[in-house]
Amino acid sequence: MVGTGYVGLVTGGCLAEIGHEVVCTDNDAAKLQTLQSGGLPIYEPGLDAVISKARKQGRVRFCSNPAEAVEAGDAIFICVGTPPLPNGDADLSAIDHVARLIATEARSPKLVIEKSTVPAQTGQELMRALSVYGRKSGVTFRVASNPEFLREGTAVEDFLHPDRIVVGVEDEAAERQLKEIYKPVLERKFNCPVHAPSGCPAGPAPAWLVTTINSAELIKHASNSFLALKISYANMVADLAERLGADIEEVTRAVGMDPRIGRSFLNAGLGFGGFCLPKDLQAFVHLAERSGVDFSLLKEVEKINRKRIEHFLEKVRRALWVVKGKRIAVLGLAFKPNTDDIRFAPAIDLIAQLLAEGALVSAYDPEAMEKARPVLQQVDFAASAEEAAKDAEALLIATEWPQFRQLNWERVRDVMARPLVLDARNLLSAPEMKARGFEYYSMGRPD
């Protein structure tokens, strides 16, 4: 595994869990030191147990010498970041760096697998780089694409129980090797840490989809862009529902019952964030433009998403009248629940704008506060949701952590200066909050 972020650690840990020997490396010395000392640099439910078990059984190790890691692997998964450039294109410099590393350090045949999300035709450039930089070694390289469909918060289960495994290859040998790697998952023959001790629920085996490398690369961007489209569509309809006095949750529940559409990702709120959807959408648009294809549809998806925070802030301004000088509590910092990832998190941008308008902000998140502290230095970070709410004139729900639904809301009401809740994720029930004595506002639902 080259790269020990969310994708690399989950992939490496789960491959070790199903019986493989895994060596992980990274160019981040601090991250490697954390891993080598027994810690984890990220929060992902279930991953700590998977990595701990693999360590004890000697099936995973963390190596600071990338050359040693390259030589140890028969198959090398590239799991490095591909962040957006200023123009929206994916920055592939890390991919290029890994290609040089593999080409110059490999002494035996390698299957090089793109796990990072990359634009279509990256595999061709990767093969060219391996050939150019490895021309003196005489080593044979094969390239494959194996896009990840892991959701932060459920990534371990997603890896071990996928609905499909996509492999983009150009030769049968690469397919055979990848199928051998995933054999325990395909045959569902492994001790599942997610469903222990009761055992995994019955269900179909994962689909094994073999495509060209170009198609596999395109599948990931097409999938994420479509999910982003569903979110923006739900938000657009939510705005209309507010104007017409309808309830967006009633609307999307009925729409999602259509099997051609599906309920998932039809959620109104602050819009999509995280490291995948925003950057993948931008990269897909730029790839299309370079190819002469008009993706104005996805540009509109981006435009709707950018407006979500301002739309919610308007609700805050109307409710408070004056924002400047008022204490506002924000519950949730991560871009979604069950993760500590704050990259492109709507909550971070929301807080930044509140601070710019002169608000005094206190915040609480079950997992993401340590990562948020360096970014939000003017914020008072609380030890609990109740502490964050103390003396606040408004409480904003920015991430739909299930714990927030279970709060003692009567106690929260009593410690607030004004019992005002603005729910950007439609986490709570409006009638219940009203019955508890709150002034309550949400997204796309009657206030």
C-alpha positions as CSV (number, residue, x, y, z in Angstrom):
1,M,0.0,0.0,0.0
2,V,1.5,3.3,-1.1
3,G,-0.4,5.8,0.9
4,T,-2.0,5.4,4.4
5,G,-5.0,7.7,4.3
6,Y,-8.6,6.6,4.6
7,V,-8.4,4.4,1.4
8,G,-4.9,3.0,2.0
9,L,-5.4,2.1,5.6
10,V,-8.8,0.5,5.1
11,T,-7.7,-1.4,2.0
12,G,-4.5,-2.5,3.7
13,G,-6.1,-3.5,6.9
14,C,-8.9,-5.4,5.3
15,L,-6.6,-7.2,2.8
16,A,-4.6,-8.3,5.9
17,E,-7.9,-9.3,7.6
18,I,-8.7,-11.7,4.8
19,G,-5.3,-13.3,4.9
20,H,-2.8,-11.4,2.8
21,E,0.6,-10.0,3.9
22,V,0.5,-6.2,3.7
23,V,3.2,-3.6,3.9
24,C,2.1,0.0,4.0
25,T,4.3,3.1,3.4
26,D,3.7,6.8,3.2
27,N,5.8,10.0,2.7
28,D,4.2,11.6,5.8
29,A,6.7,10.8,8.6
30,A,4.3,11.9,11.4
31,K,1.6,9.6,10.1
32,L,4.0,6.7,9.9
33,Q,5.3,7.3,13.3
34,T,1.7,7.2,14.7
35,L,1.1,3.9,12.9
36,Q,4.4,2.4,13.9
37,S,3.7,3.3,17.6
38,G,0.4,1.4,17.5
39,G,-2.0,4.4,16.8
40,L,-4.2,5.4,13.9
41,P,-4.1,8.8,12.3
42,I,-7.8,8.6,11.3
43,Y,-11.1,7.6,12.9
44,E,-13.0,5.0,11.1
45,P,-15.4,2.6,13.0
46,G,-14.0,-0.9,13.2
47,L,-10.7,-0.1,11.6
48,D,-8.7,0.0,14.9
49,A,-9.8,-3.6,15.7
50,V,-8.9,-4.8,12.2
51,I,-5.4,-3.2,12.2
52,S,-4.7,-4.4,15.8
53,K,-5.6,-8.0,14.9
54,A,-3.4,-7.8,11.7
55,R,-0.5,-6.4,13.7
56,K,-0.7,-9.2,16.3
57,Q,-0.8,-11.9,13.6
58,G,2.1,-10.3,11.7
59,R,0.1,-9.7,8.5
60,V,0.5,-5.9,8.4
61,R,3.5,-3.6,9.0
62,F,4.2,0.0,8.4
63,C,7.5,0.8,6.6
64,S,9.2,4.2,6.4
65,N,11.4,3.0,3.6
66,P,9.3,3.1,0.4
67,A,11.9,1.2,-1.6
68,E,11.6,-1.7,0.9
69,A,7.8,-1.6,0.7
70,V,7.9,-1.7,-3.1
71,E,10.1,-4.7,-3.3
72,A,8.0,-6.5,-0.7
73,G,4.9,-6.5,-2.8
74,D,3.8,-8.7,-5.7
75,A,0.8,-6.3,-6.1
76,I,1.2,-2.6,-5.3
77,F,-1.9,-0.5,-4.6
78,I,-1.5,3.2,-5.2
79,C,-3.6,5.0,-2.6
80,V,-2.2,8.5,-2.7
81,G,-4.2,11.7,-2.8
82,T,-5.3,13.4,-6.0
83,P,-6.4,16.8,-4.6
84,P,-8.0,19.5,-6.9
85,L,-5.7,22.0,-8.6
86,P,-6.9,25.7,-8.7
87,N,-8.6,25.0,-12.1
88,G,-10.4,22.0,-10.8
89,D,-8.3,19.3,-12.5
90,A,-7.0,16.4,-10.3
91,D,-3.4,16.9,-9.2
92,L,-1.6,13.7,-10.3
93,S,1.9,14.6,-9.1
94,A,1.7,12.1,-6.3
95,I,0.7,9.3,-8.8
96,D,3.7,10.3,-11.0
97,H,6.0,10.3,-8.0
98,V,4.9,6.8,-7.0
99,A,5.4,5.6,-10.6
100,R,9.0,6.7,-10.5
101,L,9.5,5.1,-7.2
102,I,8.1,1.7,-8.3
103,A,9.9,1.8,-11.6
104,T,13.3,2.6,-10.1
105,E,13.1,0.3,-7.0
106,A,11.3,-2.8,-8.3
107,R,13.5,-5.9,-8.9
108,S,10.7,-8.3,-9.7
109,P,7.5,-8.3,-11.8
110,K,4.8,-6.1,-10.2
111,L,1.1,-5.6,-10.7
112,V,0.5,-1.8,-10.1
113,I,-3.1,-1.0,-9.2
114,E,-4.7,2.4,-9.2
115,K,-6.8,2.6,-6.1
116,S,-6.8,6.4,-6.0
117,T,-9.6,8.2,-7.9
118,V,-8.0,9.4,-11.2
119,P,-9.3,10.8,-14.5
120,A,-9.8,8.4,-17.4
121,Q,-6.6,7.6,-19.4
122,T,-4.4,8.0,-16.3
123,G,-3.6,4.3,-16.5
124,Q,-2.0,4.9,-19.9
125,E,0.2,7.6,-18.5
126,L,1.1,5.4,-15.5
127,M,2.1,2.5,-17.8
128,R,4.2,5.0,-19.9
129,A,5.9,6.3,-16.8
130,L,6.7,2.8,-15.5
131,S,8.2,1.9,-18.9
132,V,10.2,5.1,-19.2
133,Y,11.6,5.2,-15.6
134,G,12.1,1.4,-15.4
135,R,13.7,0.9,-18.8
136,K,17.1,0.0,-17.3
137,S,15.8,-2.6,-14.8
138,G,14.2,-4.9,-17.3
139,V,11.3,-5.5,-14.8
140,T,7.9,-6.3,-16.2
141,F,5.0,-4.1,-15.0
142,R,1.3,-4.6,-15.4
143,V,-1.2,-1.9,-14.7
144,A,-4.8,-2.2,-13.4
145,S,-7.5,0.1,-12.1
146,N,-9.5,-1.0,-9.1
147,P,-11.7,2.0,-8.0
148,E,-12.8,2.2,-4.4
149,F,-16.4,2.7,-3.4
150,L,-15.7,3.1,0.3
151,R,-17.9,5.4,2.4
152,E,-16.3,7.0,5.3
153,G,-18.0,5.8,8.5
154,T,-18.8,2.4,7.0
155,A,-15.6,1.7,5.0
156,V,-14.6,-1.6,6.7
157,E,-18.0,-3.1,6.0
158,D,-18.0,-1.6,2.5
159,F,-14.7,-3.3,1.7
160,L,-15.6,-6.7,3.1
161,H,-19.2,-6.7,1.8
162,P,-19.2,-4.7,-1.5
163,D,-22.0,-4.9,-3.9
164,R,-19.5,-5.0,-6.8
165,I,-15.7,-5.1,-7.3
166,V,-14.6,-3.3,-10.5
167,V,-11.3,-4.1,-12.1
168,G,-10.0,-2.4,-15.2
169,V,-7.3,-4.5,-16.9
170,E,-5.7,-5.0,-20.3
171,D,-4.6,-8.6,-19.9
172,E,-5.9,-11.8,-18.4
173,A,-2.9,-12.2,-16.1
174,A,-3.8,-9.0,-14.3
175,E,-7.4,-10.1,-13.9
176,R,-6.4,-13.5,-12.5
177,Q,-4.1,-11.9,-9.9
178,L,-6.7,-9.4,-8.8
179,K,-9.3,-12.1,-8.6
180,E,-7.0,-14.2,-6.4
181,I,-6.5,-11.1,-4.1
182,Y,-10.2,-10.7,-3.7
183,K,-11.1,-14.4,-3.6
184,P,-12.0,-14.5,0.1
185,V,-14.4,-11.5,-0.4
186,L,-15.9,-12.9,-3.6
187,E,-16.5,-16.3,-1.9
188,R,-17.4,-14.7,1.4
189,K,-14.8,-17.0,3.2
190,F,-13.3,-14.9,5.9
191,N,-13.9,-14.2,9.6
192,C,-15.9,-11.0,9.4
193,P,-15.0,-8.5,12.2
194,V,-18.0,-6.4,11.4
195,H,-20.7,-9.0,12.1
196,A,-18.9,-11.1,14.7
197,P,-19.9,-13.1,16.6
198,S,-23.3,-13.7,15.0
199,G,-22.0,-14.0,11.5
200,C,-22.7,-12.1,8.3
201,P,-26.3,-11.7,7.1
202,A,-27.3,-13.8,4.1
203,G,-26.9,-12.0,0.8
204,P,-25.6,-12.3,-2.8
205,A,-21.9,-12.5,-3.5
206,P,-20.3,-9.3,-4.8
207,A,-20.5,-8.8,-8.6
208,W,-17.1,-9.2,-10.3
209,L,-17.0,-6.6,-13.1
210,V,-14.1,-6.7,-15.5
211,T,-13.6,-3.6,-17.8
212,T,-10.9,-1.8,-19.6
213,I,-8.7,0.5,-17.6
214,N,-10.3,3.6,-19.2
215,S,-13.8,2.4,-18.3
216,A,-12.9,1.6,-14.7
217,E,-11.4,5.0,-14.2
218,L,-14.6,6.6,-15.7
219,I,-16.9,4.5,-13.5
220,K,-15.7,6.1,-10.3
221,H,-16.1,9.7,-11.5
222,A,-19.4,8.9,-13.1
223,S,-20.7,7.3,-9.9
224,N,-19.6,10.1,-7.5
225,S,-20.9,12.8,-9.9
226,F,-24.3,11.1,-10.1
227,L,-24.5,11.0,-6.3
228,A,-23.7,14.7,-6.1
229,L,-26.4,15.3,-8.7
230,K,-29.0,13.5,-6.5
231,I,-28.0,15.6,-3.4
232,S,-28.2,18.9,-5.4
233,Y,-31.5,17.8,-6.9
234,A,-33.0,17.1,-3.4
235,N,-31.8,20.5,-2.3
236,M,-33.3,22.3,-5.3
237,V,-36.6,20.6,-4.6
238,A,-36.3,21.5,-0.9
239,D,-36.1,25.2,-1.8
240,L,-39.3,24.8,-3.8
241,A,-40.9,22.9,-1.0
242,E,-40.2,25.8,1.4
243,R,-41.8,28.3,-0.9
244,L,-44.9,26.1,-1.4
245,G,-45.4,24.9,2.1
246,A,-44.5,21.3,1.3
247,D,-42.3,18.9,3.3
248,I,-39.2,17.8,1.4
249,E,-38.9,14.6,3.4
250,E,-42.4,13.5,2.4
251,V,-41.5,14.3,-1.2
252,T,-38.2,12.5,-1.3
253,R,-39.5,9.5,0.6
254,A,-42.2,9.0,-2.1
255,V,-39.8,9.7,-5.0
256,G,-37.2,7.3,-3.6
257,M,-39.6,4.5,-3.4
258,D,-39.4,4.3,-7.2
259,P,-36.8,1.5,-7.8
260,R,-35.5,3.4,-10.8
261,I,-34.5,6.3,-8.5
262,G,-33.8,4.9,-5.0
263,R,-33.9,6.7,-1.7
264,S,-30.2,7.1,-0.9
265,F,-28.6,10.5,-1.3
266,L,-32.0,12.3,-1.7
267,N,-31.3,14.3,1.4
268,A,-31.8,18.0,1.7
269,G,-29.4,20.0,3.9
270,L,-26.1,21.9,3.8
271,G,-25.0,20.1,0.6
272,F,-22.2,17.6,-0.1
273,G,-18.7,17.8,1.2
274,G,-15.8,15.6,2.1
275,F,-12.7,14.9,0.0
276,C,-14.4,12.8,-2.7
277,L,-17.6,14.3,-4.2
278,P,-16.5,17.9,-4.6
279,K,-13.1,17.2,-6.1
280,D,-14.3,14.3,-8.2
281,L,-17.2,16.4,-9.6
282,Q,-14.8,19.2,-10.6
283,A,-12.3,16.8,-12.1
284,F,-15.1,15.1,-14.1
285,V,-16.2,18.4,-15.5
286,H,-12.7,19.4,-16.5
287,L,-12.1,16.0,-18.1
288,A,-15.3,16.5,-20.1
289,E,-14.3,20.0,-21.2
290,R,-10.9,18.8,-22.4
291,S,-12.6,16.1,-24.3
292,G,-15.1,18.5,-26.0
293,V,-18.2,17.3,-24.1
294,D,-20.6,19.9,-22.5
295,F,-21.1,19.0,-18.8
296,S,-23.1,22.1,-18.0
297,L,-25.5,19.8,-16.0
298,L,-22.8,19.1,-13.5
299,K,-21.7,22.7,-13.3
300,E,-25.3,23.5,-12.2
301,V,-24.9,20.7,-9.5
302,E,-21.8,22.5,-8.2
303,K,-23.6,25.9,-8.3
304,I,-26.5,24.6,-6.3
305,N,-24.2,23.0,-3.7
306,R,-22.2,26.2,-3.3
307,K,-25.4,28.1,-2.4
308,R,-26.5,25.8,0.4
309,I,-24.4,27.4,3.2
310,E,-25.6,30.9,2.2
311,H,-29.2,29.7,2.1
312,F,-28.9,28.3,5.6
313,L,-27.1,31.4,6.8
314,E,-30.1,33.4,5.6
315,K,-32.3,31.4,8.0
316,V,-29.9,32.1,10.8
317,R,-29.9,35.8,10.1
318,R,-33.7,35.9,9.9
319,A,-34.1,34.1,13.2
320,L,-31.5,36.1,15.1
321,W,-32.0,39.5,13.4
322,V,-28.4,40.4,14.3
323,V,-25.6,37.9,14.2
324,K,-22.7,40.0,15.3
325,G,-21.8,39.6,19.0
326,K,-24.2,36.7,19.6
327,R,-23.1,33.3,20.8
328,I,-23.9,30.5,18.4
329,A,-23.4,26.8,19.1
330,V,-22.6,24.5,16.2
331,L,-23.0,20.7,16.6
332,G,-21.0,18.7,14.1
333,L,-17.7,19.6,12.3
334,A,-17.0,16.5,10.2
335,F,-18.5,16.4,6.7
336,K,-20.7,13.4,7.7
337,P,-21.2,11.3,10.8
338,N,-18.9,8.5,11.9
339,T,-15.8,10.1,10.6
340,D,-13.3,12.7,11.8
341,D,-12.8,14.0,8.2
342,I,-13.3,17.8,7.9
343,R,-11.9,18.2,4.4
344,F,-14.4,20.3,2.4
345,A,-16.9,19.9,5.3
346,P,-19.8,22.4,5.0
347,A,-19.7,22.9,8.8
348,I,-16.2,24.4,8.5
349,D,-17.3,26.9,5.9
350,L,-20.4,27.7,7.8
351,I,-18.5,28.5,11.0
352,A,-15.9,30.6,9.0
353,Q,-18.7,32.8,7.7
354,L,-20.3,33.1,11.1
355,L,-17.0,34.2,12.6
356,A,-16.6,36.7,9.7
357,E,-19.9,38.2,10.6
358,G,-18.8,38.7,14.2
359,A,-20.5,35.8,15.9
360,L,-19.0,34.0,18.9
361,V,-19.0,30.3,18.1
362,S,-18.8,27.3,20.3
363,A,-18.6,23.9,18.7
364,Y,-18.8,20.2,19.5
365,D,-18.2,17.1,17.4
366,P,-17.7,13.5,18.8
367,E,-14.6,12.8,16.7
368,A,-13.5,15.8,14.5
369,M,-12.5,18.5,17.0
370,E,-8.8,17.8,17.1
371,K,-8.6,18.1,13.3
372,A,-10.7,21.3,13.4
373,R,-8.7,23.1,16.1
374,P,-5.9,24.4,13.8
375,V,-8.5,25.5,11.2
376,L,-10.9,27.2,13.5
377,Q,-8.7,28.9,16.1
378,Q,-11.4,31.5,17.1
379,V,-13.9,28.8,18.1
380,D,-14.5,27.6,21.6
381,F,-14.4,23.8,21.5
382,A,-16.7,22.2,24.1
383,A,-16.4,18.9,25.8
384,S,-20.1,18.1,25.1
385,A,-23.1,19.2,23.1
386,E,-24.6,20.6,26.3
387,E,-21.5,22.6,27.1
388,A,-21.4,24.0,23.6
389,A,-25.1,25.1,24.0
390,K,-24.5,27.0,27.3
391,D,-25.6,30.6,26.9
392,A,-26.0,30.3,23.2
393,E,-28.7,32.3,21.4
394,A,-28.9,29.7,18.6
395,L,-27.8,26.1,18.2
396,L,-27.0,24.9,14.7
397,I,-26.9,21.2,13.7
398,A,-24.3,20.9,10.9
399,T,-23.6,17.2,10.9
400,E,-26.2,14.5,11.5
401,W,-24.4,12.5,14.2
402,P,-27.0,10.1,15.6
403,Q,-25.9,11.0,19.2
404,F,-27.4,14.5,18.7
405,R,-30.8,12.9,18.2
406,Q,-30.5,11.3,21.6
407,L,-29.5,14.5,23.5
408,N,-31.4,15.5,26.6
409,W,-33.0,18.4,24.8
410,E,-34.9,19.7,27.8
411,R,-31.5,20.2,29.5
412,V,-30.1,21.8,26.4
413,R,-33.0,24.2,26.3
414,D,-32.5,25.2,29.9
415,V,-28.8,26.1,29.4
416,M,-29.4,28.2,26.3
417,A,-29.9,31.9,26.4
418,R,-32.7,31.4,23.8
419,P,-34.2,28.0,22.8
420,L,-33.6,28.4,19.1
421,V,-32.5,25.4,16.9
422,L,-31.7,25.6,13.2
423,D,-31.3,22.1,11.9
424,A,-29.3,22.1,8.6
425,R,-29.5,18.3,8.3
426,N,-33.2,17.7,9.2
427,L,-32.1,15.4,12.0
428,L,-34.8,16.2,14.4
429,S,-38.6,16.1,14.5
430,A,-40.2,19.6,14.2
431,P,-43.3,18.7,16.2
432,E,-41.2,17.1,19.0
433,M,-38.8,20.1,19.2
434,K,-41.8,22.5,19.3
435,A,-43.4,20.4,22.1
436,R,-40.1,20.8,24.0
437,G,-40.3,24.5,23.9
438,F,-37.9,25.2,21.0
439,E,-38.2,27.6,18.1
440,Y,-37.1,25.2,15.3
441,Y,-36.1,25.7,11.7
442,S,-35.0,23.1,9.2
443,M,-34.4,22.6,5.4
444,G,-37.3,22.2,3.0
445,R,-39.8,21.6,5.8
446,P,-42.5,23.8,7.3
447,D,-41.1,25.9,10.2
